[in-house]
């Protein structure tokens, strides 16, 4: 039986629902076969983004930058000023993964900000298509592409930059 969540519109709330789909975990055969899925783990889904951080479908809030890759979430240590001090080392995780994602959806915070040519060129050298957008749209796009079974990764910067604490 499916369950539906109905969101009421309230203009005082700064949250907008993102595209999400419940993930079915079934350990017995079903009448349906997902032709798009392979050995890809279930995608991590984002349910919303606020000034507090990026909220996952399971309720966990990530207050700082993160990378979604192969069904996992990685904490991402990036400079606090967008594009100041950024280099290849901030995206080196993509050198180590096999297979590499087809698409990297990059959420740059409240507004879309183009990365420097060196970052774009670095990802292009690895054969990764870069889609840049604000973080809200990046979360929704990532959810949709991951749901389709695409090899997609997301690099997400929160609205309010915060360093990760150990």
Backbone as ProteinMPNN parsed JSONL, in Angstrom:
{"seq_chain_A": "XXXXXXXXXXXXXXXXXXXXXXXXXXXXXXXXXXXXXXXXXXXXXXXXXXXXXXXXXXXXXXXXXXXXXXXXXXXXXXXXXXXXXXXXXXXXXXXXXXXXXXXXXXXXXXXXXXXXXXXXXXXXXXXXXXXXXXXXXXXXXXXXXXXXXXXXXXXXXXXXXXXXXX", "coords_chain_A": {"N_chain_A": [[0.838, -1.177, 0.0], [0.589, 2.15, -0.823], [1.775, 5.195, 0.529], [0.86, 8.565, 0.904], [2.053, 11.864, 1.08], [0.779, 14.902, 1.917], [1.353, 18.195, 1.268], [0.638, 21.266, 2.656], [0.154, 24.511, 1.39], [1.903, 27.198, 2.632], [2.585, 30.435, 2.904], [4.319, 31.582, 4.747], [6.298, 29.805, 5.265], [9.624, 28.961, 4.358], [10.319, 26.761, 2.955], [10.179, 24.603, 0.168], [8.628, 21.92, -1.411], [10.584, 19.292, -2.717], [11.308, 17.252, -5.594], [10.701, 13.995, -4.808], [10.761, 10.467, -4.241], [9.427, 7.654, -2.687], [11.517, 5.017, -1.615], [11.424, 1.646, -2.313], [12.122, -1.102, -0.366], [12.478, -4.327, -0.82], [12.676, -7.728, -0.102], [11.805, -9.865, -1.489], [10.726, -11.328, -4.59], [8.951, -9.246, -6.927], [6.063, -8.314, -8.88], [6.869, -6.469, -10.678], [9.574, -5.213, -12.622], [12.381, -3.237, -12.453], [13.721, -1.838, -15.1], [15.685, 0.025, -15.441], [17.334, -0.072, -13.272], [20.329, -1.396, -11.912], [23.05, -2.814, -10.452], [23.117, -0.721, -8.822], [23.146, 1.069, -5.807], [20.324, 2.019, -3.691], [19.228, 5.347, -4.238], [20.222, 8.211, -2.318], [17.961, 10.52, -1.09], [16.98, 13.942, -1.244], [14.939, 15.871, 0.789], [14.321, 18.526, 1.428], [15.62, 21.916, 1.44], [16.967, 24.301, 3.565], [17.828, 27.238, 5.502], [19.052, 25.999, 7.586], [20.269, 23.788, 6.539], [20.785, 20.927, 4.365], [18.198, 18.745, 4.038], [17.721, 15.326, 4.328], [15.744, 12.591, 2.979], [15.305, 10.822, 5.057], [15.208, 12.453, 7.25], [17.553, 13.422, 8.374], [19.67, 16.224, 8.779], [22.001, 17.932, 6.913], [24.331, 20.221, 7.642], [26.409, 21.398, 6.241], [28.611, 21.534, 3.326], [28.333, 18.837, 0.946], [28.789, 15.712, -0.831], [26.981, 13.683, -2.976], [27.148, 10.425, -3.979], [27.111, 7.408, -5.682], [25.002, 6.318, -4.06], [25.749, 7.094, -1.552], [26.636, 9.527, 0.995], [29.018, 12.009, 1.221], [30.981, 13.925, 3.413], [32.102, 17.176, 2.746], [34.824, 19.145, 2.5], [35.193, 22.369, 1.852], [36.41, 25.587, 0.65], [35.331, 28.559, 2.407], [34.547, 30.823, 0.969], [32.936, 31.167, -2.059], [34.408, 29.774, -4.813], [36.864, 31.035, -4.304], [40.061, 30.032, -3.782], [39.551, 27.456, -4.614], [40.379, 24.326, -6.024], [41.667, 21.552, -8.007], [41.934, 19.578, -6.083], [39.659, 19.705, -4.523], [37.759, 18.322, -5.862], [38.733, 15.835, -6.223], [37.763, 13.357, -5.455], [36.292, 12.315, -7.523], [38.148, 11.264, -9.228], [38.79, 8.822, -8.206], [36.626, 7.068, -8.23], [34.927, 4.311, -9.775], [32.457, 3.05, -11.752], [32.75, 6.303, -13.198], [30.598, 9.087, -12.481], [28.058, 9.985, -14.862], [27.007, 12.494, -14.901], [27.501, 15.442, -13.04], [25.753, 17.149, -10.774], [25.804, 20.32, -9.698], [25.246, 22.224, -6.958], [25.219, 25.527, -6.1], [24.535, 27.041, -3.852], [22.329, 29.674, -2.738], [22.105, 31.074, -5.12], [22.799, 30.545, -8.602], [26.099, 30.169, -9.538], [28.674, 30.397, -11.756], [31.383, 28.096, -11.978], [35.01, 28.501, -11.986], [36.887, 28.349, -15.111], [38.939, 26.423, -14.841], [37.975, 24.464, -13.052], [35.709, 23.529, -14.441], [36.979, 22.538, -16.741], [38.594, 20.52, -15.649], [36.714, 18.588, -14.754], [35.586, 17.974, -17.221], [37.775, 16.786, -18.505], [37.796, 14.374, -17.159], [35.586, 13.245, -18.206], [33.088, 13.868, -17.199], [29.942, 15.253, -17.209], [29.006, 18.526, -16.39], [26.53, 20.093, -14.573], [25.354, 23.082, -13.536], [23.664, 24.783, -10.984], [21.384, 26.551, -8.771], [21.258, 25.459, -5.338], [18.756, 24.419, -4.463], [17.386, 23.695, -6.859], [19.316, 21.951, -7.827], [19.204, 19.851, -5.975], [16.62, 18.815, -6.454], [16.896, 18.068, -9.163], [18.945, 16.17, -8.948], [17.602, 14.211, -7.368], [15.62, 13.371, -9.203], [17.151, 12.372, -11.428], [18.654, 10.355, -10.159], [16.613, 8.687, -9.333], [15.768, 7.758, -11.785], [17.74, 5.986, -12.291], [20.137, 6.813, -13.304], [23.703, 7.354, -13.643], [24.604, 9.46, -11.546], [25.946, 12.216, -9.751], [26.008, 14.476, -6.982], [27.123, 17.63, -6.003], [26.827, 19.589, -3.367], [26.317, 22.762, -2.057], [25.458, 24.38, 0.928], [22.904, 26.86, 1.789], [23.844, 28.639, 3.723], [27.138, 29.01, 4.249], [29.08, 26.754, 6.115], [31.724, 25.432, 8.055], [32.729, 21.976, 8.26], [32.651, 20.237, 11.314], [34.772, 18.276, 13.354]], "CA_chain_A": [[0.0, 0.0, 0.0], [1.365, 3.381, -0.923], [1.367, 6.288, 1.407], [1.039, 9.856, 0.263], [2.224, 12.998, 1.983], [0.176, 16.09, 1.333], [1.928, 19.42, 1.821], [-0.217, 22.435, 2.536], [0.908, 25.712, 1.048], [1.907, 28.211, 3.682], [3.548, 31.416, 2.429], [5.292, 31.969, 5.763], [7.387, 28.83, 5.285], [10.594, 29.178, 3.287], [10.621, 25.467, 2.347], [9.357, 24.176, -0.951], [8.815, 20.49, -1.601], [11.425, 18.881, -3.827], [10.894, 15.993, -6.193], [11.184, 12.808, -4.106], [9.966, 9.26, -4.388], [9.749, 6.671, -1.659], [12.299, 3.894, -2.111], [10.901, 0.379, -1.817], [13.106, -2.125, -0.038], [11.747, -5.588, -0.806], [13.608, -8.837, -0.219], [11.164, -10.947, -2.233], [10.412, -10.887, -5.96], [7.697, -8.544, -7.135], [5.542, -8.472, -10.239], [7.452, -5.439, -11.513], [11.024, -5.187, -12.736], [12.914, -1.931, -12.815], [14.671, -2.072, -16.172], [16.743, 1.016, -15.368], [18.202, -0.34, -12.134], [21.296, -2.476, -12.029], [23.62, -3.048, -9.138], [23.245, 0.6, -8.229], [22.448, 1.128, -4.534], [19.224, 2.984, -3.704], [19.747, 6.707, -4.108], [19.902, 9.051, -1.174], [17.085, 11.561, -1.601], [16.877, 15.182, -0.493], [13.531, 16.254, 0.906], [14.199, 19.984, 1.411], [16.812, 22.691, 1.794], [16.635, 25.517, 4.3], [19.029, 27.891, 6.026], [19.686, 25.06, 8.523], [21.058, 22.821, 5.787], [20.148, 20.045, 3.385], [17.506, 17.693, 4.776], [17.539, 14.094, 3.568], [14.412, 11.996, 3.093], [15.182, 10.15, 6.354], [15.116, 13.465, 8.291], [18.878, 13.922, 8.742], [20.004, 17.532, 8.21], [23.428, 18.14, 6.678], [24.464, 21.677, 7.695], [27.539, 21.881, 5.452], [28.763, 21.008, 1.97], [28.393, 17.387, 0.851], [28.756, 15.11, -2.158], [26.173, 12.471, -3.089], [27.808, 9.616, -4.991], [26.896, 5.96, -5.557], [24.112, 5.986, -2.961], [26.367, 7.486, -0.291], [26.842, 10.958, 1.196], [30.355, 12.297, 1.73], [31.19, 15.268, 3.921], [32.952, 17.829, 1.756], [35.495, 20.303, 3.068], [35.438, 23.345, 0.787], [36.642, 26.949, 1.157], [34.081, 29.24, 2.786], [34.164, 31.765, -0.086], [32.689, 30.444, -3.302], [35.423, 29.766, -5.874], [38.164, 31.539, -3.836], [40.883, 28.95, -3.239], [39.114, 26.153, -5.107], [41.292, 23.682, -6.959], [41.359, 20.161, -8.366], [41.879, 18.735, -4.886], [38.309, 19.723, -3.953], [36.917, 17.401, -6.636], [39.549, 14.654, -6.515], [36.996, 12.135, -5.201], [35.788, 11.789, -8.792], [39.228, 10.53, -9.881], [38.941, 7.501, -7.607], [35.45, 6.2, -8.369], [34.711, 3.587, -11.021], [32.488, 3.959, -12.891], [32.564, 7.719, -12.899], [29.234, 9.535, -12.801], [27.855, 10.637, -16.165], [26.62, 13.886, -14.668], [27.659, 16.025, -11.714], [24.84, 18.27, -10.542], [26.516, 21.157, -8.734], [24.412, 23.256, -6.345], [26.143, 26.562, -5.634], [23.937, 27.855, -2.793], [21.058, 30.332, -3.059], [22.11, 31.509, -6.519], [23.7, 29.839, -9.481], [27.356, 30.885, -9.77], [29.53, 29.568, -12.605], [32.733, 27.841, -11.46], [36.068, 28.953, -12.89], [37.171, 27.427, -16.22], [39.809, 25.315, -14.425], [37.119, 23.431, -12.455], [34.911, 22.953, -15.53], [37.891, 21.777, -17.595], [39.025, 19.346, -14.898], [35.643, 17.592, -14.825], [35.455, 17.578, -18.622], [38.875, 15.851, -18.75], [37.409, 13.071, -16.599], [34.401, 12.754, -18.907], [31.902, 14.104, -16.376], [29.162, 16.426, -17.607], [28.747, 19.392, -15.247], [25.316, 20.913, -14.603], [25.454, 24.017, -12.423], [22.404, 25.457, -10.666], [21.255, 26.83, -7.344], [21.193, 24.192, -4.609], [17.386, 23.885, -4.435], [17.142, 23.01, -8.127], [20.266, 20.844, -7.93], [18.664, 18.744, -5.173], [15.49, 18.242, -7.174], [17.416, 17.421, -10.37], [19.636, 14.956, -8.498], [16.589, 13.219, -6.989], [14.975, 12.85, -10.406], [18.098, 11.567, -12.204], [18.986, 9.164, -9.379], [15.416, 7.836, -9.379], [15.755, 7.145, -13.112], [18.808, 5.007, -12.375], [21.304, 7.389, -13.989], [24.937, 7.487, -12.867], [24.623, 10.891, -11.251], [26.489, 12.645, -8.462], [25.637, 15.855, -6.653], [27.998, 18.394, -5.114], [25.853, 20.556, -2.865], [26.723, 23.764, -1.086], [24.263, 24.872, 1.624], [22.625, 28.286, 1.66], [24.731, 29.336, 4.641], [28.38, 28.228, 4.337], [29.569, 26.387, 7.45], [32.746, 24.379, 7.967], [32.431, 20.731, 8.978], [33.362, 20.072, 12.592], [35.07, 16.859, 13.614]], "C_chain_A": [[0.877, 1.232, 0.0], [0.872, 4.389, 0.089], [1.701, 7.6, 0.709], [1.198, 10.921, 1.335], [1.665, 14.215, 1.266], [0.759, 17.297, 2.041], [0.934, 20.558, 1.605], [0.649, 23.634, 2.229], [0.767, 26.704, 2.169], [2.968, 29.237, 3.294], [4.595, 31.795, 3.461], [6.459, 30.993, 5.84], [8.323, 29.08, 4.119], [10.955, 27.873, 2.594], [9.648, 25.173, 1.228], [9.649, 22.701, -1.168], [9.667, 20.234, -2.836], [10.883, 17.585, -4.397], [11.515, 14.845, -5.413], [10.246, 11.655, -4.377], [10.383, 8.294, -3.3], [10.483, 5.498, -2.303], [11.762, 2.625, -1.473], [12.045, -0.571, -1.565], [12.336, -3.435, 0.129], [12.752, -6.71, -0.968], [12.963, -10.057, -0.881], [10.821, -10.443, -3.633], [9.057, -10.188, -6.021], [7.258, -8.758, -8.573], [6.174, -7.475, -11.2], [8.969, -5.528, -11.502], [11.448, -3.799, -13.167], [14.007, -2.147, -13.848], [15.834, -1.094, -16.124], [17.745, 0.709, -14.261], [19.138, -1.49, -12.438], [21.768, -2.808, -10.64], [23.84, -1.73, -8.404], [22.497, 0.61, -6.902], [21.307, 2.144, -4.595], [19.764, 4.387, -3.492], [19.343, 7.357, -2.793], [19.073, 10.195, -1.732], [17.066, 12.757, -0.663], [15.404, 15.556, -0.413], [13.348, 17.766, 0.906], [15.56, 20.621, 1.692], [16.349, 23.989, 2.433], [17.937, 26.173, 4.75], [19.754, 26.991, 7.029], [20.556, 24.042, 7.806], [20.219, 22.025, 4.808], [19.527, 18.892, 4.144], [17.276, 16.504, 3.869], [16.145, 13.538, 3.815], [14.218, 11.301, 4.434], [15.161, 11.132, 7.532], [16.447, 14.044, 8.728], [19.147, 15.25, 8.041], [21.519, 17.644, 8.122], [23.665, 19.642, 6.632], [25.55, 22.245, 6.791], [27.595, 21.182, 4.104], [28.898, 19.482, 1.98], [28.356, 16.95, -0.609], [27.926, 13.838, -2.068], [26.754, 11.671, -4.246], [27.573, 8.146, -4.694], [26.057, 5.575, -4.34], [24.654, 6.345, -1.59], [26.49, 9.01, -0.24], [28.213, 11.137, 1.829], [30.391, 13.736, 2.233], [32.258, 15.908, 3.046], [33.52, 19.103, 2.34], [35.88, 21.249, 1.937], [35.734, 24.711, 1.4], [35.318, 27.668, 1.427], [33.627, 30.263, 1.746], [34.059, 31.024, -1.408], [33.73, 30.785, -4.352], [36.758, 30.369, -5.468], [38.936, 30.38, -3.203], [40.472, 27.561, -3.673], [40.135, 25.62, -6.107], [40.854, 22.248, -7.238], [41.191, 19.281, -7.133], [40.483, 18.702, -4.256], [37.35, 18.795, -4.688], [37.652, 16.095, -6.941], [38.835, 13.335, -6.228], [36.536, 11.493, -6.508], [36.879, 11.08, -9.597], [39.266, 9.087, -9.418], [37.775, 6.56, -7.85], [35.383, 5.566, -9.759], [33.381, 2.865, -10.869], [32.25, 5.389, -12.431], [31.11, 8.105, -13.198], [29.196, 10.155, -14.194], [27.708, 12.137, -15.977], [26.943, 14.257, -13.225], [26.742, 17.235, -11.647], [25.445, 19.082, -9.403], [25.587, 22.261, -8.248], [25.289, 24.282, -5.66], [25.559, 27.473, -4.547], [22.632, 28.479, -3.242], [20.96, 30.743, -4.515], [23.075, 30.65, -7.318], [24.92, 30.714, -9.755], [28.257, 29.966, -10.588], [30.9, 29.351, -11.968], [33.781, 28.333, -12.451], [36.329, 27.91, -13.984], [38.05, 26.244, -15.816], [39.001, 24.164, -13.824], [36.307, 22.743, -13.549], [35.786, 22.073, -16.425], [38.351, 20.484, -16.938], [37.969, 18.238, -14.972], [35.449, 17.096, -16.252], [36.546, 16.581, -19.005], [38.537, 14.45, -18.258], [36.17, 12.495, -17.283], [33.115, 12.917, -18.127], [31.226, 15.385, -16.843], [28.815, 17.223, -16.353], [27.488, 20.211, -15.488], [25.321, 21.78, -13.35], [24.105, 24.705, -12.233], [22.391, 25.816, -9.193], [20.983, 25.506, -6.632], [19.791, 23.607, -4.565], [17.09, 23.107, -5.717], [18.095, 21.839, -8.333], [19.774, 19.63, -7.152], [17.533, 18.043, -5.907], [15.95, 17.491, -8.425], [18.143, 16.136, -10.006], [18.633, 13.862, -8.141], [15.975, 12.557, -8.224], [15.918, 11.932, -11.196], [18.478, 10.287, -11.47], [17.827, 8.174, -9.404], [15.315, 7.102, -10.714], [16.841, 6.091, -13.281], [20.043, 5.508, -13.094], [22.512, 7.373, -13.068], [25.159, 8.976, -12.641], [25.253, 11.113, -9.877], [26.014, 14.077, -8.235], [26.687, 16.428, -5.71], [27.16, 19.58, -4.653], [26.449, 21.469, -1.808], [25.46, 24.284, -0.403], [24.075, 26.365, 1.399], [23.572, 29.115, 2.518], [26.011, 28.524, 4.78], [28.814, 28.008, 5.782], [30.663, 25.346, 7.281], [32.263, 23.125, 8.709], [33.249, 20.707, 10.244], [33.606, 18.601, 12.81], [34.699, 16.46, 15.011]], "O_chain_A": [[1.827, 1.314, 0.779], [-0.305, 4.417, 0.448], [2.709, 7.711, 0.01], [0.543, 10.871, 2.376], [2.046, 14.51, 0.133], [0.673, 17.413, 3.263], [0.455, 20.773, 0.492], [1.757, 23.758, 2.751], [-0.339, 27.019, 2.608], [4.157, 28.924, 3.354], [5.663, 32.284, 3.093], [7.498, 31.315, 6.415], [7.873, 29.378, 3.012], [11.822, 27.872, 1.72], [8.454, 25.454, 1.326], [10.805, 22.283, -1.111], [9.493, 20.88, -3.869], [10.088, 16.9, -3.753], [12.739, 14.732, -5.36], [9.076, 11.852, -4.704], [11.573, 8.137, -3.026], [10.124, 5.045, -3.39], [11.654, 2.53, -0.25], [12.855, -0.821, -2.458], [11.624, -3.619, 1.116], [13.593, -6.664, -1.866], [13.516, -11.156, -0.835], [10.644, -9.241, -3.827], [8.143, -10.504, -5.26], [7.998, -9.318, -9.382], [6.031, -7.617, -12.414], [9.572, -5.879, -10.487], [10.925, -3.254, -14.139], [15.103, -2.591, -13.507], [16.879, -1.362, -16.716], [18.882, 1.178, -14.308], [18.777, -2.437, -13.137], [20.959, -3.058, -9.747], [24.652, -1.645, -7.482], [21.335, 0.207, -6.853], [21.314, 3.031, -5.448], [20.651, 4.599, -2.665], [18.277, 7.088, -2.239], [19.444, 10.783, -2.748], [17.127, 12.606, 0.557], [14.702, 15.56, -1.425], [12.322, 18.254, 0.431], [16.507, 19.961, 2.118], [15.467, 24.68, 1.922], [19.024, 25.705, 4.41], [20.938, 27.194, 7.296], [21.482, 23.491, 8.4], [19.096, 22.4, 4.47], [20.23, 18.139, 4.819], [16.713, 16.636, 2.782], [15.452, 13.958, 4.741], [13.088, 11.196, 4.91], [15.103, 10.707, 8.686], [16.467, 15.076, 9.399], [18.884, 15.388, 6.847], [22.229, 17.477, 9.114], [23.243, 20.291, 5.675], [25.608, 23.459, 6.594], [26.746, 20.352, 3.78], [29.493, 18.907, 2.891], [27.953, 17.702, -1.496], [28.145, 13.01, -1.183], [26.844, 12.173, -5.366], [27.81, 7.691, -3.575], [26.374, 4.601, -3.659], [24.085, 5.948, -0.573], [26.455, 9.691, -1.265], [28.536, 10.507, 2.836], [29.899, 14.649, 1.57], [33.217, 15.245, 2.651], [32.779, 20.038, 2.642], [36.786, 20.958, 1.156], [35.355, 24.972, 2.542], [34.314, 27.414, 0.761], [32.432, 30.544, 1.65], [34.993, 30.336, -1.819], [33.902, 31.945, -4.725], [37.724, 30.235, -6.22], [38.501, 29.816, -2.199], [40.993, 26.576, -3.15], [40.679, 26.364, -6.923], [39.81, 21.796, -6.766], [40.393, 18.343, -7.142], [40.161, 17.763, -3.528], [36.257, 18.511, -4.198], [37.237, 15.337, -7.818], [39.267, 12.29, -6.716], [36.405, 10.272, -6.592], [36.57, 10.367, -10.552], [39.725, 8.214, -10.154], [37.93, 5.349, -7.688], [35.727, 6.183, -10.768], [33.212, 2.119, -9.905], [31.624, 5.633, -11.399], [30.473, 7.512, -14.069], [30.164, 10.766, -14.646], [28.205, 12.938, -16.769], [26.69, 13.481, -12.304], [26.928, 18.216, -12.367], [25.58, 18.591, -8.283], [25.186, 23.129, -9.023], [26.028, 23.947, -4.735], [26.058, 28.581, -4.352], [21.903, 27.889, -4.038], [19.871, 30.762, -5.089], [24.037, 30.103, -6.781], [24.783, 31.869, -10.159], [28.57, 28.861, -10.145], [31.514, 30.297, -11.474], [33.475, 28.557, -13.622], [36.028, 26.73, -13.805], [37.919, 25.163, -16.391], [39.319, 23.0, -14.069], [36.224, 21.515, -13.583], [35.372, 20.983, -16.819], [38.482, 19.46, -17.61], [38.302, 17.08, -15.226], [35.176, 15.914, -16.463], [36.283, 15.633, -19.745], [38.94, 13.458, -18.864], [35.752, 11.38, -16.973], [32.15, 12.188, -18.36], [31.836, 16.453, -16.875], [28.375, 16.648, -15.358], [27.386, 20.932, -16.48], [25.295, 21.264, -12.232], [23.484, 25.153, -13.196], [23.29, 25.427, -8.448], [20.531, 24.545, -7.254], [19.649, 22.386, -4.625], [16.597, 21.981, -5.659], [17.722, 20.84, -8.948], [19.912, 18.5, -7.618], [17.496, 16.815, -5.971], [15.452, 16.403, -8.715], [17.978, 15.119, -10.68], [18.79, 12.715, -8.561], [15.832, 11.336, -8.279], [15.523, 10.834, -11.588], [18.61, 9.236, -12.098], [18.039, 6.964, -9.487], [14.838, 5.969, -10.773], [16.872, 5.381, -14.287], [20.911, 4.715, -13.458], [22.363, 7.377, -11.846], [25.81, 9.656, -13.434], [25.105, 10.296, -8.968], [25.667, 14.791, -9.176], [27.086, 15.783, -4.74], [26.825, 20.463, -5.443], [27.005, 21.018, -0.807], [24.484, 24.598, -1.084], [24.963, 27.048, 0.887], [24.045, 30.168, 2.091], [25.983, 27.445, 5.372], [28.902, 28.951, 6.569], [30.537, 24.459, 6.437], [31.489, 23.213, 9.661], [34.412, 21.112, 10.249], [32.756, 17.768, 12.492], [34.884, 15.304, 15.392]]}, "name": "protein", "num_of_chains": 1, "seq": "XXXXXXXXXXXXXXXXXXXXXXXXXXXXXXXXXXXXXXXXXXXXXXXXXXXXXXXXXXXXXXXXXXXXXXXXXXXXXXXXXXXXXXXXXXXXXXXXXXXXXXXXXXXXXXXXXXXXXXXXXXXXXXXXXXXXXXXXXXXXXXXXXXXXXXXXXXXXXXXXXXXXXX"}
